[in-house]
Amino acid sequence: MNDHSPQQTDAMLETAHPLFADAPSSVEFKKLRKRLVRQAREAIESFNMLERAQTGRGERPRWLIGLSGGKDSYGLLAVLIDLKWRGLLDVDLIACNLDQGQPNFPKHVLPDYLSRIGVTHRIEYQDTYSIVTDKVPEGATYCALCSRLRRGNLYRIAREEGCDALVLGHHREDILETFFMNLFHGGRLAAMPPKLVNDEGETLVLRPLAFAAEADLAAFARHMEFPIIPCDLCGSQDGLQRNAMKAMLEDIERRMPGRKDTMIRALANVRPSHLLDGRIFDFSHLAPSRPE
């Protein structure tokens, strides 16, 4: 990413990509937009999200943005376009929606919107809905299988489009909820990394909104009046483990404001010697130093 002083960045935030042509001019919105841009830039720089692409083909990186039609992926698209427009992100962007064959899915919404704002895009139809509803027992949650099928198709599309990375709209709460799901139900300390290579070792996965708050993305979506498409599959189910984690985190935040930010910082401040995993810290050879 290019280097700009805070003053230059502030000046740039007074201009906008055509996507923002009808955005509010209120101070509240400008602060919100600036915060999301700053947090995305921090994540991209902190986790060297451009490093692999820059040392690969020697060409400008190409990112495939997974666009579901929800508030988070719309926010991701807008923030990356904003960074690119200002010369802060030297990548080519292509938005991709995977139409999974869900009933009543409004097929026209995303291509119409992306064409109107001038974003290169690809709409792919794959009926994973029928597979999920056939394979998952009645009463069980669809999320795991649905996500796995969707991700596999996005990996394929990223390869077909010659993209260096698949970029997803997961935010701070997604990472914290995943951490606590693994802690409570998986018996392991693991979250949702902001940068990883998929199991096949072929595709880089990036999450530039890792530091962004879900509430900010929801407010951003309202201000921008994104054409939100609700999920009629997993979004229609109650009692998901993730919902329980979300409710727990919201309760903690109400009781002790600022704890979510503290927790996300904690995930970047790990002390292996103060945990119990002998695979990452050599307890067997730990001993006090003895005077000569």
Secondary structure as a PSIPRED ss2 file (coil, helix, strand):
# PSIPRED VFORMAT (PSIPRED V4.0)

   1 M C   1.000  0.000  0.000
   2 N C   1.000  0.000  0.000
   3 D C   1.000  0.000  0.000
   4 H C   1.000  0.000  0.000
   5 S C   1.000  0.000  0.000
   6 P H   0.000  1.000  0.000
   7 Q H   0.000  1.000  0.000
   8 Q H   0.000  1.000  0.000
   9 T H   0.000  1.000  0.000
  10 D H   0.000  1.000  0.000
  11 A H   0.000  1.000  0.000
  12 M H   0.000  1.000  0.000
  13 L C   1.000  0.000  0.000
  14 E C   1.000  0.000  0.000
  15 T C   1.000  0.000  0.000
  16 A C   1.000  0.000  0.000
  17 H C   1.000  0.000  0.000
  18 P H   0.000  1.000  0.000
  19 L H   0.000  1.000  0.000
  20 F H   0.000  1.000  0.000
  21 A C   1.000  0.000  0.000
  22 D C   1.000  0.000  0.000
  23 A C   1.000  0.000  0.000
  24 P C   1.000  0.000  0.000
  25 S C   1.000  0.000  0.000
  26 S C   1.000  0.000  0.000
  27 V H   0.000  1.000  0.000
  28 E H   0.000  1.000  0.000
  29 F H   0.000  1.000  0.000
  30 K H   0.000  1.000  0.000
  31 K H   0.000  1.000  0.000
  32 L H   0.000  1.000  0.000
  33 R H   0.000  1.000  0.000
  34 K H   0.000  1.000  0.000
  35 R H   0.000  1.000  0.000
  36 L H   0.000  1.000  0.000
  37 V H   0.000  1.000  0.000
  38 R H   0.000  1.000  0.000
  39 Q H   0.000  1.000  0.000
  40 A H   0.000  1.000  0.000
  41 R H   0.000  1.000  0.000
  42 E H   0.000  1.000  0.000
  43 A H   0.000  1.000  0.000
  44 I H   0.000  1.000  0.000
  45 E H   0.000  1.000  0.000
  46 S H   0.000  1.000  0.000
  47 F C   1.000  0.000  0.000
  48 N C   1.000  0.000  0.000
  49 M C   1.000  0.000  0.000
  50 L C   1.000  0.000  0.000
  51 E H   0.000  1.000  0.000
  52 R H   0.000  1.000  0.000
  53 A H   0.000  1.000  0.000
  54 Q H   0.000  1.000  0.000
  55 T C   1.000  0.000  0.000
  56 G C   1.000  0.000  0.000
  57 R C   1.000  0.000  0.000
  58 G C   1.000  0.000  0.000
  59 E C   1.000  0.000  0.000
  60 R C   1.000  0.000  0.000
  61 P C   1.000  0.000  0.000
  62 R E   0.000  0.000  1.000
  63 W E   0.000  0.000  1.000
  64 L E   0.000  0.000  1.000
  65 I E   0.000  0.000  1.000
  66 G E   0.000  0.000  1.000
  67 L C   1.000  0.000  0.000
  68 S C   1.000  0.000  0.000
  69 G C   1.000  0.000  0.000
  70 G C   1.000  0.000  0.000
  71 K H   0.000  1.000  0.000
  72 D H   0.000  1.000  0.000
  73 S H   0.000  1.000  0.000
  74 Y H   0.000  1.000  0.000
  75 G H   0.000  1.000  0.000
  76 L H   0.000  1.000  0.000
  77 L H   0.000  1.000  0.000
  78 A H   0.000  1.000  0.000
  79 V H   0.000  1.000  0.000
  80 L H   0.000  1.000  0.000
  81 I H   0.000  1.000  0.000
  82 D H   0.000  1.000  0.000
  83 L H   0.000  1.000  0.000
  84 K H   0.000  1.000  0.000
  85 W H   0.000  1.000  0.000
  86 R C   1.000  0.000  0.000
  87 G C   1.000  0.000  0.000
  88 L C   1.000  0.000  0.000
  89 L C   1.000  0.000  0.000
  90 D C   1.000  0.000  0.000
  91 V C   1.000  0.000  0.000
  92 D E   0.000  0.000  1.000
  93 L E   0.000  0.000  1.000
  94 I E   0.000  0.000  1.000
  95 A E   0.000  0.000  1.000
  96 C E   0.000  0.000  1.000
  97 N E   0.000  0.000  1.000
  98 L E   0.000  0.000  1.000
  99 D E   0.000  0.000  1.000
 100 Q C   1.000  0.000  0.000
 101 G C   1.000  0.000  0.000
 102 Q C   1.000  0.000  0.000
 103 P C   1.000  0.000  0.000
 104 N C   1.000  0.000  0.000
 105 F C   1.000  0.000  0.000
 106 P C   1.000  0.000  0.000
 107 K C   1.000  0.000  0.000
 108 H C   1.000  0.000  0.000
 109 V H   0.000  1.000  0.000
 110 L H   0.000  1.000  0.000
 111 P H   0.000  1.000  0.000
 112 D H   0.000  1.000  0.000
 113 Y H   0.000  1.000  0.000
 114 L H   0.000  1.000  0.000
 115 S H   0.000  1.000  0.000
 116 R H   0.000  1.000  0.000
 117 I C   1.000  0.000  0.000
 118 G C   1.000  0.000  0.000
 119 V C   1.000  0.000  0.000
 120 T C   1.000  0.000  0.000
 121 H E   0.000  0.000  1.000
 122 R E   0.000  0.000  1.000
 123 I E   0.000  0.000  1.000
 124 E E   0.000  0.000  1.000
 125 Y E   0.000  0.000  1.000
 126 Q C   1.000  0.000  0.000
 127 D C   1.000  0.000  0.000
 128 T H   0.000  1.000  0.000
 129 Y H   0.000  1.000  0.000
 130 S H   0.000  1.000  0.000
 131 I H   0.000  1.000  0.000
 132 V H   0.000  1.000  0.000
 133 T H   0.000  1.000  0.000
 134 D H   0.000  1.000  0.000
 135 K H   0.000  1.000  0.000
 136 V C   1.000  0.000  0.000
 137 P C   1.000  0.000  0.000
 138 E C   1.000  0.000  0.000
 139 G C   1.000  0.000  0.000
 140 A C   1.000  0.000  0.000
 141 T C   1.000  0.000  0.000
 142 Y C   1.000  0.000  0.000
 143 C H   0.000  1.000  0.000
 144 A H   0.000  1.000  0.000
 145 L H   0.000  1.000  0.000
 146 C H   0.000  1.000  0.000
 147 S H   0.000  1.000  0.000
 148 R H   0.000  1.000  0.000
 149 L H   0.000  1.000  0.000
 150 R H   0.000  1.000  0.000
 151 R H   0.000  1.000  0.000
 152 G H   0.000  1.000  0.000
 153 N H   0.000  1.000  0.000
 154 L H   0.000  1.000  0.000
 155 Y H   0.000  1.000  0.000
 156 R H   0.000  1.000  0.000
 157 I H   0.000  1.000  0.000
 158 A H   0.000  1.000  0.000
 159 R H   0.000  1.000  0.000
 160 E H   0.000  1.000  0.000
 161 E C   1.000  0.000  0.000
 162 G C   1.000  0.000  0.000
 163 C C   1.000  0.000  0.000
 164 D C   1.000  0.000  0.000
 165 A E   0.000  0.000  1.000
 166 L E   0.000  0.000  1.000
 167 V E   0.000  0.000  1.000
 168 L C   1.000  0.000  0.000
 169 G C   1.000  0.000  0.000
 170 H C   1.000  0.000  0.000
 171 H C   1.000  0.000  0.000
 172 R H   0.000  1.000  0.000
 173 E H   0.000  1.000  0.000
 174 D H   0.000  1.000  0.000
 175 I H   0.000  1.000  0.000
 176 L H   0.000  1.000  0.000
 177 E H   0.000  1.000  0.000
 178 T H   0.000  1.000  0.000
 179 F H   0.000  1.000  0.000
 180 F H   0.000  1.000  0.000
 181 M H   0.000  1.000  0.000
 182 N H   0.000  1.000  0.000
 183 L H   0.000  1.000  0.000
 184 F H   0.000  1.000  0.000
 185 H H   0.000  1.000  0.000
 186 G H   0.000  1.000  0.000
 187 G C   1.000  0.000  0.000
 188 R C   1.000  0.000  0.000
 189 L C   1.000  0.000  0.000
 190 A C   1.000  0.000  0.000
 191 A C   1.000  0.000  0.000
 192 M C   1.000  0.000  0.000
 193 P C   1.000  0.000  0.000
 194 P C   1.000  0.000  0.000
 195 K E   0.000  0.000  1.000
 196 L E   0.000  0.000  1.000
 197 V E   0.000  0.000  1.000
 198 N C   1.000  0.000  0.000
 199 D C   1.000  0.000  0.000
 200 E C   1.000  0.000  0.000
 201 G C   1.000  0.000  0.000
 202 E C   1.000  0.000  0.000
 203 T C   1.000  0.000  0.000
 204 L E   0.000  0.000  1.000
 205 V E   0.000  0.000  1.000
 206 L E   0.000  0.000  1.000
 207 R C   1.000  0.000  0.000
 208 P C   1.000  0.000  0.000
 209 L C   1.000  0.000  0.000
 210 A C   1.000  0.000  0.000
 211 F C   1.000  0.000  0.000
 212 A C   1.000  0.000  0.000
 213 A C   1.000  0.000  0.000
 214 E H   0.000  1.000  0.000
 215 A H   0.000  1.000  0.000
 216 D H   0.000  1.000  0.000
 217 L H   0.000  1.000  0.000
 218 A H   0.000  1.000  0.000
 219 A H   0.000  1.000  0.000
 220 F H   0.000  1.000  0.000
 221 A H   0.000  1.000  0.000
 222 R H   0.000  1.000  0.000
 223 H H   0.000  1.000  0.000
 224 M H   0.000  1.000  0.000
 225 E C   1.000  0.000  0.000
 226 F C   1.000  0.000  0.000
 227 P C   1.000  0.000  0.000
 228 I C   1.000  0.000  0.000
 229 I C   1.000  0.000  0.000
 230 P C   1.000  0.000  0.000
 231 C C   1.000  0.000  0.000
 232 D C   1.000  0.000  0.000
 233 L C   1.000  0.000  0.000
 234 C H   0.000  1.000  0.000
 235 G H   0.000  1.000  0.000
 236 S H   0.000  1.000  0.000
 237 Q C   1.000  0.000  0.000
 238 D C   1.000  0.000  0.000
 239 G C   1.000  0.000  0.000
 240 L C   1.000  0.000  0.000
 241 Q H   0.000  1.000  0.000
 242 R H   0.000  1.000  0.000
 243 N H   0.000  1.000  0.000
 244 A H   0.000  1.000  0.000
 245 M H   0.000  1.000  0.000
 246 K H   0.000  1.000  0.000
 247 A H   0.000  1.000  0.000
 248 M H   0.000  1.000  0.000
 249 L H   0.000  1.000  0.000
 250 E H   0.000  1.000  0.000
 251 D H   0.000  1.000  0.000
 252 I H   0.000  1.000  0.000
 253 E H   0.000  1.000  0.000
 254 R H   0.000  1.000  0.000
 255 R H   0.000  1.000  0.000
 256 M C   1.000  0.000  0.000
 257 P C   1.000  0.000  0.000
 258 G C   1.000  0.000  0.000
 259 R H   0.000  1.000  0.000
 260 K H   0.000  1.000  0.000
 261 D H   0.000  1.000  0.000
 262 T H   0.000  1.000  0.000
 263 M H   0.000  1.000  0.000
 264 I H   0.000  1.000  0.000
 265 R H   0.000  1.000  0.000
 266 A H   0.000  1.000  0.000
 267 L C   1.000  0.000  0.000
 268 A C   1.000  0.000  0.000
 269 N C   1.000  0.000  0.000
 270 V C   1.000  0.000  0.000
 271 R C   1.000  0.000  0.000
 272 P H   0.000  1.000  0.000
 273 S H   0.000  1.000  0.000
 274 H H   0.000  1.000  0.000
 275 L C   1.000  0.000  0.000
 276 L C   1.000  0.000  0.000
 277 D C   1.000  0.000  0.000
 278 G C   1.000  0.000  0.000
 279 R C   1.000  0.000  0.000
 280 I C   1.000  0.000  0.000
 281 F C   1.000  0.000  0.000
 282 D C   1.000  0.000  0.000
 283 F C   1.000  0.000  0.000
 284 S C   1.000  0.000  0.000
 285 H C   1.000  0.000  0.000
 286 L C   1.000  0.000  0.000
 287 A C   1.000  0.000  0.000
 288 P C   1.000  0.000  0.000
 289 S C   1.000  0.000  0.000
 290 R C   1.000  0.000  0.000
 291 P C   1.000  0.000  0.000
 292 E C   1.000  0.000  0.000
